[in-house]
């Protein structure tokens, strides 16, 4: 199956049809799941519009419909009040976990923070133990580590369910208003600070060339040493991966393709100059795979590849030259790699605000406790 769209209930479809609920809100709260290719699902939009128009035209408003709707709303308000009272009365530790580590995206971002903190510690100790010629490269590595830690921390802020919901709704609205909101933003807002996800991507993105500069300084300090050369190759790759993340997180990119996200990498994908038909077919299959569904998805998976390579390098280095510093580096890469992998999986629409380990209703309750009453009522549809 190329794509599937699943509604949690008939009431969700009705709420979407009546425009009481946006599709972005439905996806971000798990009431609408899109699995498979987002591009294929988006291509079916005219069909859904036609079905929507047909249902609107044929729907018959029953006698007393307004009174019945008012009664349903009253019942929903009573149910909401009872639910929120029950949620507020839960033990603090349960509420804290549901609030800060409830969704897969929150857990993934927190793992990146843990990895970043351990890597900063490693860079501090490495700098302290440096010879004179290694001070500059290790200082640059420490600067890149601090930037990655800052970016990861900002991604945590953007991973809260209501932040994800707000970003999805913003992208959907931007896709429909012809860029009017984006045109009102300053250049700094539009290209740097429009969302926590964009700021976090910049933290990772600015840290990448800083890491590459450290590798260049290490090559200059140790000509012929293979390790700085490997670092430089990795640095060049991570510059590309994080640049793709930054580009995909721009408001213009998020609004592209009806709000499903930009696909610049896929559109610019070139086949390798090789006579091998099998290699060209594999290259084309990778281009058309879900790993490059959008630029954010492609950037996230490119980041995963970098972190997994760093973990493997750390393990090999620890076996080859055992030391406490080598062990700390290897340990720091474990949460980095795990968080990057989990975050890449969370970028897919069907995994938006997904709760794999825990009670999704408690996560939703914590989100509703912080929302306006009208918006919280919509989540009960």
N, C-alpha and C positions, 0 to 999 in steps of 0.2 A: 504494500500500500504506500503510495507516494505521500499522502497527507490525510489526516483525519481531524475533524473538529468535533469535540464532545462537550455537551452542555450538562451541568450538574443536575438540572431538572427542567421541566417544562416552564416553570415559573421564571427561570433565568432567561430562557429564550423570549418569553413574553415581556420581561422587563427590558431586554435589549431592543425589542421591536417597538416598545412604547417610549424608548429613549430615556427611561428612568435610570438606566445603567449603561455605561460606555463599554465597548468591547475591551478597552485597556483595563478598566476596573475589573471586568469579569475574568480576564486572564491573570491579573495580579493577585486575585483572591481565590484562584483555583476553581471558579465556577465555569470557566470556559478553558478547555485545554486544546492546544494545537500541537499535534504530533506529526512527525515527518517533515516534509519540506514546507517552509513558510512561504516560499515563492509560489509553490503550487496552490497553497491555500489562498494566497492573495489573488491569484489568477481567477479563482472561483467567485470573487466578490460580486461581479455582475449577476451571477446566478442567485446569490443570497439577496441582492437588492430586488430581483424580480419576485422571489418568494415572499419577501417582506411586503412588497407592494400588493401582491395578490392577497395575502392574509389581511392586510389593512382594509382592502376593498370589500372583502367578503365577511369580515367580522360583524356580528350583530350585537348591538348593545342591548342587554336585557333590561326589562322594566325594573326600576329600582337600582340600576347599576351604580349610580353615584352613591347611594346609601350603602350599598354592599361594599364598595371600595373604601368608604369612610370607616365602616366597621372593621374591615380587614386591617386598615392602617392602625386603628385603635388597638386591635389585638396584637399587632406587631410591636407597638410601643410598649405595651404591658410586658410582652415577652422579652423585649430588649432590656427594660428596667430590671427584670428578674435575673436575666443572664448576667448583666453587668454587676449587680449586687453579689451574685455568686462568685464571679471572677475576682472581684475586689476582696472577697473574704478568704481567698485561698492562701496557703502558707507563703511567706515572702520568698523563700528559696525557690518554690515552684514558679511563682510569678517572675522572679529574676531570670530563671533559666529560659522560660518561654519568651521573655522580652528580649534578652540579649543573645541567646544561643538557640533560638527556636527554629529558624529556617536553615536550609542547606547553605544558602548564600552567606548568612551570618557566620556560620561555623567555618566556612571556607575562608572568609576574610579574616577571622580571628586566628586561623592557622597561619596565614601570611604574616600577621603581626608577630606571632610567636617566633616564626622563622626569621623575620626581620630583626627582632630584638637579639636573638642568639647570634645572628650574623654580625650585628653591630658589636657585640661583646667580643667576638672572634677578631674583628678588625682592630678594635682597641688594643687587645693583647698582642696582636701581630705587630701593630705600630710601636708598641712599647718595647718589643723585642727586636726591632729593626736595626740593621746596620745603617750607616750614614747614607749609603747609596739607595737604600730601600725606603727612606722616609717619605719621599715624594709619592711614589706609586702607592704605598700603603695609606698615606693620607687621602689620596684620591679614592681608593677603595672604601675607606671609612666614610667619606662624603657620599659616595654612591649608596652605601648601606643605610645611612641616615635618611637619604631621599626615598629609598625603597620602603623604609619603615614608616616614614611620613605618608607616603602614598597608600600603603596598606591600611594604616589607621584611618585615612579618609574613606577608603573603600568600606570599612566597617560601618561608618556613619551612613553611607549610601546603601547599605545592605538591609537596613531595618524595613519591615514590610510596608509601612506607610511611605517610606522614601522610594521604594521600588514602585509602589502604586502611583505616587505623584509623578515620577519620571515617565512611567508608561502613559499616563494620561496626558502629560505635557507633549510627548512625542506624537501621540494621536491627534491632539489639538493642533500642533504645529503642521502636521501633514494636511490638515483640512483648512487652515486659514491662509494658505498661500504665502507663508513666511512673515505675516504681519507682526507677530509677537517677536520673532527673531530680529526683525528690522528695528525694533525699539530698544534693543540691547546695545550697550556699549561694546566696543571691540574686545575689551577684557572679559566682559560677561559672556559674549557670544563664543569666544574662542578659548577661554580659559576657566571660567568659574560658574558656568550655568548650572552645574550639578555636582554633587559630591563624587559621583562616578568619574566625571571629567577631571576634577581636581586630583583624584586618586590616580587616574591614568597618567596625568602629568607627572606626579611624583615618581612613578615607575619609569616614565619616559625620560625625564631629565636625569634620573639616576643612571640610565643606560649609557649615554655618551660620557658621563663622568667615569664610569667603570672602564670604558674603552680608553679614555685618557690615561687612567692608571695603568692599563696594560701597555700602552705606548711608552709610558715612563719606565716601566719595568723592562721592556725590550731595550731601551736606551741604556739602562743600568746594567743589564746582563745580556750583551750581544751573543747570539747563538744559542741561548737557553730556550728549550722548546716550550716550557710551561708558559712564559709570557706570550709566546706566539699563539698558543692555544687560547689563552685568555683574550687576546686581541680578536681572534676569529669568533669566539663566543660573544665578545662585546659588540662586534659588528652585527651579529645575528640578533641580539637582544635589542639593539637600536631599532632594527626593522620591526620586531615583534611589538615593542611598546609604542612605536610610532603608529602602527596599525590600530592598537587599542585606543590611542588618543584620537585618531581620526574617526574611528567608529563611534566614540562617545560625544563627538561634537553635536550640538542640537540640530544642525542641518543634516548630518548623517543619520541621526536617530529618526528624523522625520521622513527620510527617503523611503520609497516603495510603500507608500500609504502608512508609514509609521512602523514598518517592520525592520528598518535599518538599511544602511548603505551596503553596496556590494562592489566597491571599487576594485578590490583585489581580484574577485572573480571576473569582473569585466575586463581587467587588464592582463589576465592570465595568458601567458605565452607558452606554446609547446616548445620543448627542448630541441635544439638542432641535432637530431640523431636519426640515423637510418632505421633504428629499431622500432618496428610497429608496436611491439608489446610495451616498450617504455612510453611511447606516445600515448597509447591507450590508458596506461596506468596513470600518467600525468593528467590526462583528461578526466579520468574517474575521480582523482583527488580534487580537481577543480570543481566538479559537480557534486562532490560529497557534502555531507552535513558539516564537515569540519570547516568549510568555507561558506556556510550559509549566509552570513553577514560579516562585515569587517570586524565587529566586536567578537564574534565567535571565532573567526580566523585568528585574530590577535591573541585571544585567550588560549587557544590551542598551541599557537607558536610559543607563547610564554610557558606553557606546560612542558614543551619539548626542551626548552632551555633549562628549566628547573630540574627535570629528570636527568639531563646530561650533567648538571652540576652535582647532583646526588651521586651519580655513578663515578664521576671524577673524584669526589670526596672519599668514597669507599675505596677506590683503587689507591689513592694517595695514602690513605690510612694504613692499608695493608702493606704498601711499598715502604713507607717511612713512618712507622708508628710514633705518635707523640700526642701530648694533651691538646695542642693546637689543632692538629690534624683531626683528632676525634671531635673537637668542638665544631670544626667546619662541617664535618660529615653529619653530625647531629643536627646542626642548624638547617641543613638542606632537606631533612625529612619533613618537617611541617611546611616548609616552602613548597616542596613538590606536591604534597598531599593537598594543601590549600589551593594551589594553582589548578590541579586536576579537578577538585570539587567545584571551584569557581567556574571553570570552563563548562562543566556539565550544567551549572545553574544558569548559564547564559541563554539556554534554549527556552522558547516560549512555554513548552509543556512543563518546565521545571521552575518557572517563576514563582517565588515564595513557597517552594515545595518544602514539606516537612517530612524527611525520611525517617528520622529517629525522634519520636515524640508524638504528642497529641496536637494535631493541627488546629483543633477548636480552641485550645488554650492560647495559641499564638494569635489566632483571629480575635479572641476576646481581649487580649492585651492591646491589639491595634485599635479595636473599637473603643476602648476606654479613653483613648487619646484623640478620637475623632469627633467632629461635630455630630450632633444627634441625627440630623437628616442623612448625612453620609453613612453613619453607622446603621441606620435603618435599612439602607439599600443592601447592606451586606447580609441581611437576613432573608432577602428574596430567594 
